[in-house]
Amino acid sequence: MSSAELSERLLGALDPEQREVAEALRGPVRVLAGAGTGKTRAITHRIAHGVMTGVYAPTEVLAVTFTTRAAGELRGRLRALGAPGVQARTFHSAALRQLRYFWPHVHGTELPELVESKLPMVGAACRSLGLPTDPAVLRDLASEIEWAKVSNVSSDTYVAVAAERARSVGSLEPAAVARAMSSYEDVKRDQGRMDMEDVLLLTAGLLDADERVAAQVRRQYKWFVVDEFQDVSPIQSALLDLWLGGRDELCVVGDPAQTIYSFAGADASYLRAFPAKFPGTTSIELVRNYRSTPQVVAEANKLLAGTSSAGVELRSQQPSGSAVRFAGQADEVAEAAAVADRIVRLHRAGTPYREMAVLFRINAQSEGFEDALTDRGIPYVVRGAARFFDRREVREAVTRLRGAARSGEDGAGADGGWVTAVRAVLAGMGWAAEPPSARGQQRDRWESFQAILDQAEEFASHEGVEGSLAGFVAELDRRATEQHAPTADGVTLATFHAAKGLEWDAVFCCGAQDGTLPITYASEAGPDAVEEERRLLYVGMTRARRELTVSWSAARNPGQAPRRTPSRFLLPLLPASQQPQAKTRSSKIARCRECLQPLTTAAEKKRGRCAHHPVRYDEGLFERLRAWRLETARTAGEDGKSLPAYVVFTDATLELIAEQKPASLAALKRINGVGDNKIERYGSAVLELISENS
């Protein structure tokens, strides 16, 4: 087969826009590639086509991306396409390779030792300045140092830049952060070490200062491809310019609509301004989405339409599928339960667990979904973070609570007294009633503590005066044991950030309420930060191939006032029946127990939910359980006095019982709202009612 025939076979596998990319062998080239449009396919075929036609020598091509996984995928595809000699590396890997080779020749010394973690040196810097050394503060400070270095922000300019860009590190003043940055560099230098950002900075410095080094690198690499160009930082852009040395044989690929790492130094302006920097740029858009159904693509397009985040308008190439589901729930427990129930139905219909994902804004939100999936026996894996009970602060909190219980700081017998003890323990670890305003480890740590406190209050509402701190610790241990079971073929739990670059058949974008998405501190930081939150939701939605659900909750915990509203980002997407309603002074408006929208018909008001919400439980059994509860409450108090019916079981718990129909006391106990005390008092009667119903 001739080279022309081989070339045509290679290009024949591409759509028209992808082929245009593959045939644009000479730079500069900019590819705006929407989600799911086959950008990796386009750029690997471009490189292979260049090698096949003799335009490129494989060893003279450097393909750069941002993760080792993506670099490995590029190398694998290039080998399969007949271009095995091409270098595909991350920025750091390529720079470190050059630095290790040239540094001894230029300086006559060994390269400083590369450290895996900044934390020990950040801790030493803070101790020398008398600054806090709490682990969360150190991790946040290390992240801020990373941002400053890749953004070319020095300790001398940090205070002014931090004020301009609304940067913060917990309760530290910007001037203290600047001093810590300077001290960190002193500690690192004294120890003869370098960090990952130094790899880029030192390589750039070497190329800039020594023309012989720069010339040798430029002779080695003549053709450059950079993937995910919207995530390039200022130092990476500067290093790329030094590699090019004034040449323009460069192809960049990216999507401004998927810029979600600005907080870490990514700057999409390099992608947007590429044609201005490189006159004569060939600019190509990839718009054919091969991943998602037309329904998913349409909602994703609407999410960005008319905003500063808008990128290419996607066009689905998949068959029509089901409508995107928008689901409001009364609280986070109900939201997690609804998601888990939907996962059960999808799995029964043939969707493997590994092809489903639950996505959320911050790691601490995983705990509620871990509980709901565990209760239903659904395996899961947490991506990009430890499971809730594996997190350092959670393990430490449980250990301290166990110690408090053993030492008698229990509060047993006092209504809610032991919950006060929980608050005291968590307060000693840094929890406060108001969350920290800044992002980062301090905020994540606070969210973990708040989740434990929410569990304590929920446990207290179930167990009443007979609850205790020791009983609560035992409940935490039970949950941890159940959630640590080995998993295979599991549902993925991940943040929106961790889901970037992945895809599943069914995706649940959860917690889509204002205050969470956009997260509170983004609203305080300004419109650019809010737009990044919009793009974060866009990334989450475009992970779905066939099934997409976007959900939110009106309150954090069961029984709390419904003060939350759906995310402002959803307003162009929601049907009229789910649009947030203006507040009214009337307190007599009946609202749906699922999404809290006003109920309009008598049937809806009797049912307690909007007509479009499916009933997940056996309504006949539910009514019999309510009748039994009313009768039981009349004599359940001390000396045969009556109790409020909800003290026996809440409606939400009865709905779960009527839905799951447990056949044993052990199964009944696994239902939210059913503890040992309820099992002892009412367990046999409930099981008898269920048995009569079956």
C-alpha positions in Angstrom: 0.0 0.0 0.0 1.4 3.4 -1.0 2.0 6.2 1.6 -0.8 8.1 0.0 -3.2 5.2 0.5 -2.0 4.7 4.1 -2.4 8.4 4.7 -6.0 8.4 3.3 -6.8 5.4 5.5 -5.6 7.3 8.5 -7.5 10.4 7.7 -10.6 8.6 6.6 -11.4 7.6 10.2 -12.0 11.3 11.1 -14.9 13.6 10.8 -14.5 16.8 8.7 -13.3 19.0 11.6 -11.0 16.4 13.0 -9.6 15.8 9.5 -9.0 19.5 9.2 -6.9 19.4 12.4 -4.9 16.4 11.2 -4.1 18.0 7.8 -3.0 21.3 9.4 0.6 20.1 9.9 2.3 23.4 10.0 1.7 25.8 12.9 0.4 27.9 14.5 -2.8 25.9 15.0 -5.5 26.5 17.6 -8.2 23.8 18.2 -11.2 24.7 20.3 -12.5 21.3 21.2 -15.8 21.0 23.0 -16.5 18.2 25.5 -16.7 14.8 24.0 -15.6 15.9 20.5 -12.6 13.6 20.1 -9.8 16.1 20.6 -7.3 13.3 21.5 -8.2 11.4 18.4 -7.7 14.6 16.3 -4.3 15.5 17.7 -2.8 12.0 17.7 -3.9 11.5 14.1 -2.4 14.9 13.2 1.0 13.8 14.7 0.8 10.4 13.1 -0.1 12.0 9.7 2.9 14.3 10.0 5.2 11.4 10.7 3.7 9.3 7.9 4.1 12.0 5.3 7.7 12.8 6.5 6.9 16.3 7.7 7.8 15.4 11.3 10.6 13.2 12.5 9.1 11.4 15.5 11.9 12.2 17.9 11.5 16.0 17.1 7.9 16.1 18.3 7.0 17.0 21.9 3.4 16.5 22.9 2.6 18.1 26.3 -0.4 17.5 28.6 -1.2 18.0 32.3 -1.5 14.5 33.8 0.6 11.3 33.5 -2.6 9.4 32.7 -3.2 11.7 29.7 0.4 11.5 28.6 0.3 7.7 28.8 -2.9 7.7 26.7 -1.3 9.8 24.1 1.8 7.5 23.9 -0.4 4.5 23.6 -2.5 5.9 20.8 0.6 7.2 18.9 2.2 3.7 19.0 -1.0 2.2 17.6 -1.0 4.8 14.8 2.6 4.1 13.8 4.4 7.0 15.6 6.0 5.3 18.6 9.0 7.6 18.8 7.1 10.7 19.7 7.7 12.1 23.2 4.4 12.7 25.2 5.0 14.1 28.6 3.6 16.5 31.2 5.1 19.9 31.5 6.9 18.9 34.8 8.2 15.6 33.3 9.6 17.3 30.2 11.2 20.1 32.2 12.7 17.7 34.8 14.2 15.6 32.1 16.0 18.6 30.7 17.0 20.0 34.1 18.6 16.7 35.2 20.6 16.6 32.0 21.8 20.2 31.7 22.1 21.3 35.4 25.4 19.4 36.2 26.9 20.6 32.9 26.0 24.3 33.5 26.5 24.5 37.3 29.0 21.7 38.0 26.9 20.5 40.9 24.2 18.0 41.6 20.6 19.1 41.0 18.9 20.0 44.3 16.8 17.1 45.7 13.2 17.1 44.5 10.8 16.9 47.5 7.4 15.1 47.3 5.7 17.4 49.8 6.2 21.0 50.8 4.5 20.5 54.2 7.6 19.9 56.4 9.4 22.9 55.0 6.2 25.0 55.2 5.9 23.9 58.9 9.5 24.9 59.6 8.9 28.3 57.9 5.8 28.9 60.0 7.5 27.9 63.3 10.3 30.3 62.6 7.8 33.1 62.2 5.5 32.1 65.1 2.6 31.4 62.7 0.0 28.7 63.2 1.1 25.1 62.3 -2.2 23.4 62.2 -2.2 20.8 59.4 -5.1 22.4 57.6 -3.3 25.8 57.7 -0.1 24.3 56.4 -1.8 22.5 53.5 -3.6 25.7 52.5 -0.4 27.7 52.8 1.4 25.1 50.6 -1.3 25.4 48.0 -1.0 29.2 48.0 2.7 29.0 47.6 2.2 26.7 44.6 -0.3 29.2 43.1 2.0 32.1 43.6 5.0 30.4 42.1 3.3 29.2 38.9 1.6 32.7 38.6 5.0 34.5 38.9 3.8 36.2 42.1 6.7 36.9 44.5 6.6 37.4 48.2 7.2 41.1 47.6 4.1 41.5 45.4 1.9 39.0 47.1 0.0 41.4 49.4 -1.1 43.7 46.5 -2.0 40.7 44.2 -3.9 38.9 46.9 -6.1 42.0 47.5 -6.6 42.4 43.7 -7.6 38.7 43.2 -9.4 38.1 46.5 -6.8 35.4 47.6 -6.8 34.3 51.2 -5.4 31.6 53.5 -7.7 31.0 56.4 -7.3 33.6 59.1 -3.7 34.5 58.1 -3.2 38.1 57.0 -1.8 38.5 53.5 1.4 40.0 54.9 1.8 36.9 57.1 1.4 34.7 54.0 4.0 36.8 52.2 6.5 36.3 55.1 5.8 32.6 55.1 6.5 32.4 51.4 9.8 34.1 51.8 10.8 32.0 54.8 9.8 28.8 52.9 12.2 29.7 50.1 15.0 30.2 52.8 14.3 26.9 54.4 14.2 25.1 51.1 17.5 26.7 49.9 19.3 25.9 53.2 18.2 22.2 52.8 19.4 22.0 49.2 16.0 21.1 47.9 13.5 22.1 45.2 9.8 21.6 44.8 7.7 20.8 41.7 7.3 24.5 40.8 11.0 25.0 41.0 11.3 22.3 38.2 9.5 24.7 35.9 11.2 27.9 37.2 14.7 26.5 37.1 14.3 25.0 33.6 13.0 28.3 32.4 15.8 30.1 34.1 18.4 27.8 32.5 17.0 28.2 29.0 16.8 32.0 29.4 20.3 32.4 30.8 22.3 29.9 28.7 21.8 30.2 24.9 23.8 26.9 24.3 21.3 25.0 26.4 18.3 26.7 24.7 19.8 26.0 21.2 20.3 22.3 22.0 16.7 21.9 23.3 15.4 23.7 20.2 17.4 21.4 17.9 15.9 18.4 19.7 12.2 19.6 19.5 10.9 21.3 16.4 7.2 20.5 16.6 5.0 21.1 19.7 1.5 20.0 20.6 -0.1 21.2 23.9 -3.3 19.6 25.1 -5.7 21.2 27.7 -4.3 24.6 26.8 -6.9 26.4 28.8 -5.1 25.1 32.0 -1.7 26.6 31.1 -0.3 28.8 33.9 2.0 31.8 33.4 5.2 29.9 34.2 4.2 27.1 31.8 3.4 29.6 29.1 6.8 31.2 29.6 8.6 27.8 29.5 6.8 27.0 26.2 7.9 30.2 24.7 11.5 29.4 25.6 11.2 25.9 24.0 9.8 27.6 20.9 12.5 30.3 20.7 10.5 32.5 18.4 9.2 29.7 16.2 5.5 29.1 15.7 5.3 25.3 15.0 2.8 24.9 17.7 -0.7 23.3 17.9 -2.7 24.0 21.1 -6.0 22.3 22.0 -8.4 23.3 24.7 -11.9 24.4 25.7 -12.5 27.7 27.5 -15.8 26.3 28.8 -13.8 23.7 30.8 -11.6 26.2 32.6 -12.0 25.0 36.2 -8.5 25.4 37.7 -8.1 29.2 37.8 -7.6 29.0 41.6 -4.5 26.9 41.0 -3.0 29.3 38.4 -4.6 28.2 35.1 -5.3 31.1 32.7 -7.6 30.5 29.8 -6.5 33.9 28.2 -3.5 32.2 26.6 -6.0 30.0 24.6 -8.3 32.9 23.8 -5.5 35.3 22.8 -3.5 32.7 20.8 -4.4 34.1 17.4 -3.3 37.5 18.5 0.0 36.2 19.8 0.6 34.1 16.7 -0.5 35.9 13.5 -1.7 33.6 10.8 -3.1 31.0 13.2 -5.3 28.3 11.8 -8.3 28.1 14.2 -10.5 25.0 14.1 -13.6 24.2 16.2 -14.5 20.6 17.1 -18.3 20.7 17.8 -19.5 17.1 17.1 -20.1 15.5 20.5 -19.8 11.7 20.3 -20.3 11.2 24.0 -23.7 12.4 25.0 -27.3 12.2 23.9 -29.0 15.3 22.3 -30.9 15.9 25.5 -27.7 16.1 27.6 -26.0 18.3 25.0 -28.9 20.6 24.7 -29.0 21.3 28.5 -25.3 21.7 28.6 -25.4 24.3 25.8 -28.2 26.2 27.6 -26.2 26.3 30.8 -23.5 28.4 29.1 -25.5 30.3 26.5 -25.2 34.0 26.7 -22.5 34.0 29.4 -18.8 34.8 29.4 -18.2 31.1 29.8 -19.7 30.1 26.5 -17.4 28.1 24.2 -18.2 26.1 21.1 -21.9 25.0 20.8 -21.9 21.2 20.9 -23.9 19.1 18.4 -24.7 15.6 19.6 -24.0 12.7 17.2 -25.7 10.1 19.4 -29.3 8.8 19.2 -32.0 10.5 21.2 -32.2 9.5 24.8 -34.2 10.3 27.9 -34.9 13.8 29.1 -32.5 15.3 31.7 -34.0 14.9 35.1 -34.1 17.9 37.5 -35.0 16.9 41.0 -35.5 19.0 44.1 -35.6 17.3 47.5 -36.5 18.4 51.0 -33.0 17.8 52.5 -29.7 16.2 51.8 -30.7 12.9 53.3 -33.7 12.7 50.9 -31.5 13.8 48.0 -29.0 11.0 48.6 -31.8 8.5 49.1 -33.4 9.5 45.8 -30.1 9.2 43.9 -29.4 5.8 45.5 -33.0 4.6 44.5 -32.5 5.7 41.0 -29.1 3.9 40.8 -30.9 0.7 42.0 -33.5 1.0 39.2 -30.8 1.8 36.5 -28.8 -1.2 37.6 -31.8 -3.5 37.5 -32.4 -2.2 34.0 -28.9 -3.2 32.9 -26.5 -0.3 33.7 -23.4 -1.6 35.4 -22.5 0.2 38.7 -19.1 1.1 37.2 -20.9 3.1 34.5 -22.6 5.4 37.1 -21.2 8.4 39.0 -22.4 10.7 41.7 -20.7 14.1 41.4 -20.7 17.0 44.0 -18.9 20.2 44.7 -16.7 19.3 47.8 -15.4 16.1 49.2 -17.4 16.4 52.5 -20.6 15.9 50.5 -19.7 12.3 49.8 -20.7 11.1 53.3 -24.4 11.3 52.7 -24.2 9.4 49.4 -21.8 6.8 51.0 -24.5 6.2 53.6 -27.4 5.9 51.1 -25.5 3.5 48.9 -24.3 1.4 51.8 -27.8 1.1 53.1 -28.9 -0.4 49.8 -25.9 -2.7 49.4 -24.6 -0.7 46.4 -20.8 -0.9 46.0 -19.0 2.4 45.4 -15.5 3.9 45.0 -14.5 7.4 46.0 -12.3 9.1 43.4 -9.7 11.7 44.2 -10.2 11.7 48.0 -10.4 9.4 50.9 -13.7 7.9 51.9 -15.4 9.9 54.6 -14.3 7.8 57.6 -10.8 7.4 56.2 -10.2 11.2 56.2 -7.6 12.3 58.7 -9.8 14.8 60.5 -12.7 12.4 60.7 -10.5 9.6 62.2 -9.1 12.1 64.7 -12.6 13.3 65.7 -13.9 9.8 66.2 -10.9 9.0 68.4 -11.4 12.1 70.5 -15.2 11.4 70.8 -14.4 7.8 71.9 -12.0 9.2 74.5 -14.7 11.7 75.8 -17.2 8.9 76.1 -14.8 6.7 78.1 -13.9 9.6 80.4 -17.5 10.2 81.3 -18.1 13.4 79.3 -21.1 11.7 78.0 -24.2 13.6 78.8 -26.3 10.4 78.9 -29.8 10.8 80.2 -29.8 14.6 79.5 -31.9 15.5 76.5 -29.3 16.5 73.9 -26.5 16.9 76.5 -24.2 14.5 74.8 -24.6 16.5 71.5 -23.2 19.5 73.4 -20.2 17.3 74.3 -19.8 16.5 70.6 -19.8 20.2 69.8 -17.2 20.8 72.5 -14.9 18.1 71.1 -15.2 19.4 67.5 -14.8 23.0 68.7 -11.5 21.9 70.3 -10.4 20.7 66.8 -11.3 24.0 65.1 -15.0 23.7 64.3 -17.1 26.9 64.7 -20.8 27.6 64.1 -19.9 29.7 61.0 -17.8 28.1 58.2 -14.5 29.7 57.2 -14.9 32.1 54.3 -11.8 30.8 52.4 -11.5 27.8 50.2 -9.1 25.0 50.8 -8.2 22.4 53.5 -9.6 24.5 56.3 -13.0 24.7 54.6 -12.9 20.9 53.8 -11.9 20.2 57.4 -14.8 22.3 58.7 -17.2 20.5 56.4 -16.1 17.1 57.7 -16.7 18.3 61.3 -20.1 19.7 60.4 -21.1 16.4 58.8 -20.2 14.6 62.1 -22.3 17.1 64.1 -25.2 16.7 61.7 -24.9 12.9 62.3 -25.0 13.5 66.0 -28.1 15.7 65.9 -29.8 13.2 63.6 -28.9 10.3 65.9 -30.2 12.3 68.9 -33.5 12.9 67.1 -33.9 9.1 66.6 -32.7 8.0 70.0 -34.2 10.8 72.2 -33.3 11.0 75.9 -31.9 7.4 75.8 -29.1 8.4 73.4 -25.5 8.8 74.6 -22.1 9.8 73.3 -21.0 6.2 73.6 -24.0 5.1 71.5 -23.2 7.7 68.9 -19.5 6.6 68.7 -20.8 3.0 68.2 -23.0 4.3 65.4 -20.0 6.0 63.8 -18.0 2.7 64.1 -20.9 0.8 62.5 -21.1 3.2 59.6 -17.3 3.1 59.1 -17.3 -0.7 59.1 -20.1 -0.9 56.5 -18.6 1.7 54.2 -15.1 0.2 54.3 -16.3 -3.1 52.7 -14.2 -4.1 49.6 -15.7 -2.7 46.4 -15.7 -3.9 42.8 -17.7 -2.7 39.9 -18.7 0.2 42.1 -20.5 3.5 41.5 -18.0 6.4 41.4 -18.3 9.2 44.0 -16.2 12.2 43.0 -16.1 16.0 43.0 -16.7 17.9 39.8 -13.0 18.6 39.6 -12.0 15.0 40.0 -14.4 14.0 37.3 -12.7 16.1 34.6 -11.6 13.9 31.7 -13.9 11.0 32.6 -17.3 9.8 31.4 -20.1 7.4 32.5 -23.4 6.2 31.1 -25.3 7.7 34.0 -24.3 10.8 36.0 -25.9 12.5 39.0 -24.8 16.1 39.5 -25.8 16.7 43.2 -26.0 19.6 45.6 -26.9 22.1 42.9 -28.2 24.7 45.2 -27.1 28.3 45.7 -24.4 28.4 48.5 -23.0 25.1 47.3 -22.9 25.7 43.5 -21.8 28.4 43.3 -20.1 27.9 46.6 -20.4 30.8 49.0 -16.8 32.0 48.8 -17.0 32.2 45.0 -19.9 34.6 45.3 -17.9 36.7 47.7 -14.9 36.7 45.3 -16.7 38.2 42.4 -18.3 37.4 39.0 -15.2 35.6 37.6 -15.2 33.1 40.4 -18.9 32.6 40.0 -18.5 31.9 36.3 -15.9 29.2 37.1 -18.5 27.5 39.3 -20.9 27.5 36.3 -18.2 25.9 34.2 -17.7 23.3 36.9 -21.3 22.3 36.6 -20.9 22.2 32.8 -18.0 19.8 33.2 -20.1 17.6 35.5 -23.1 17.5 33.1 -21.0 16.7 30.0 -19.6 13.6 31.7 -22.9 11.8 31.1 -23.4 9.7 28.0 -27.1 8.6 28.3 -28.6 9.6 31.6 -28.2 12.8 33.5 -29.9 13.9 36.8 -29.3 17.3 38.4 -30.5 17.6 42.0 -30.6 19.9 44.9 -31.9 20.0 48.4 -33.9 22.7 50.2 -32.3 22.1 53.6 -29.2 20.4 54.9 -30.9 18.1 57.5 -34.4 16.6 57.8 -36.8 18.9 59.7 -34.8 22.1 59.0 -36.5 25.0 57.4 -36.4 25.0 53.6 -34.1 28.0 53.0 -32.2 26.8 50.0 -33.1 27.4 46.4 -31.9 25.7 43.2 -28.6 27.1 41.8 -29.0 30.3 39.8 -27.2 28.4 37.0 -30.3 26.1 36.7 -32.8 28.9 36.1 -32.6 28.7 32.2 -32.9 24.9 32.4 -35.8 24.3 34.9 -39.4 24.0 33.7 -41.8 26.5 35.1 -43.1 24.1 37.7 -39.6 23.9 39.3 -38.6 27.5 39.2 -37.9 29.1 42.6 -41.0 31.0 43.8 -40.9 34.5 45.3 -41.2 34.4 49.1 -44.6 35.3 50.5 -45.8 36.3 53.9 -48.5 33.6 53.9 -47.4 30.6 55.9 -50.4 28.5 54.7 -49.0 27.6 51.3 -48.7 23.8 50.9 -45.4 22.8 49.5 -44.1 19.6 47.8 -42.1 17.5 50.2 -39.8 16.6 47.3 -38.9 20.0 45.8 -40.7 22.4 48.1 -42.5 24.1 45.2 -46.1 25.3 46.0 -48.8 22.6 45.5 -51.7 23.7 43.3 -54.4 21.0 43.2 -56.3 19.3 46.0 -54.9 15.9 44.9 -51.3 17.2 45.1 -52.0 18.8 48.6 -53.4 15.5 49.9 -50.5 13.5 48.5 -48.0 16.1 49.7 -46.0 16.2 46.5 -46.1 17.6 43.0 -47.8 15.4 40.4 -44.6 14.9 38.4 -42.8 13.3 41.3 -43.1 9.5 41.2 -44.2 7.8 44.5 -41.4 5.5 45.5 -43.2 3.7 48.3 -46.2 1.5 48.8 -48.9 4.1 49.6 -51.3 1.6 51.1 -48.7 0.3 53.5 -47.7 3.9 54.3 -51.2 4.8 55.3 -51.6 1.7 57.5 -48.3 2.6 59.1 -49.5 6.1 59.8 -52.7 4.8 61.3 -50.7 2.4 63.5 -48.4 5.3 64.5 -51.3 7.5 65.5 -52.8 4.8 67.7 -49.4 3.9 69.2 -48.6 7.6 70.0 -51.7 7.9 72.1 -50.4 5.6 74.7 -46.6 5.7 74.1 -45.7 8.3 76.7 -45.0 7.9 80.4 -47.9 6.6 82.4 -49.8 6.0 79.2 -49.9 9.6 78.1 -49.9 10.5 74.4 -46.9 11.6 72.4 -46.7 13.6 69.2 -47.0 11.1 66.4 -43.6 12.1 64.8 -41.8 11.0 68.0 -42.7 7.4 67.2 -41.6 7.7 63.6 -41.4 10.6 61.2 -43.3 10.5 57.9 -39.9 10.3 56.1 -39.0 7.2 58.1 -42.4 5.6 57.4 -42.0 6.3 53.7 -38.7 4.5 53.7 -40.2 1.5 55.6 -43.1 1.4 53.1 -40.6 1.5 50.2 -38.0 -1.0 51.4 -40.4 -3.3 53.3 -37.7 -4.8 55.6 -38.3 -8.5 56.5 -36.2 -8.6 59.7 -35.3 -6.4 62.6 -31.7 -6.1 61.3 -33.0 -4.8 57.9 -35.4 -2.5 59.7 -32.6 -1.1 61.8 -30.7 -0.1 58.7 -33.4 2.4 57.7 -32.6 6.1 58.6 -34.6 7.0 61.7 -34.7 3.5 63.2 -32.3 3.0 66.1 -32.1 0.4 68.9 -34.7 2.2 71.0 -37.2 2.2 68.2 -36.5 -1.4 67.4 -37.1 -2.5 71.0 -40.3 -0.5 71.3 -41.9 -0.8 67.9 -39.9 -3.3 65.7 -42.1 -6.3 66.0 -45.3 -4.4 65.4 -43.9 -2.8 62.3 -42.7 -6.1 60.9 -46.1 -7.6 61.5 -47.8 -4.8 59.6 -45.4 -5.3 56.7 -46.1 -9.0 56.7 -49.8 -8.5 56.7 -49.4 -6.2 53.7 -47.4 -8.7 51.6 
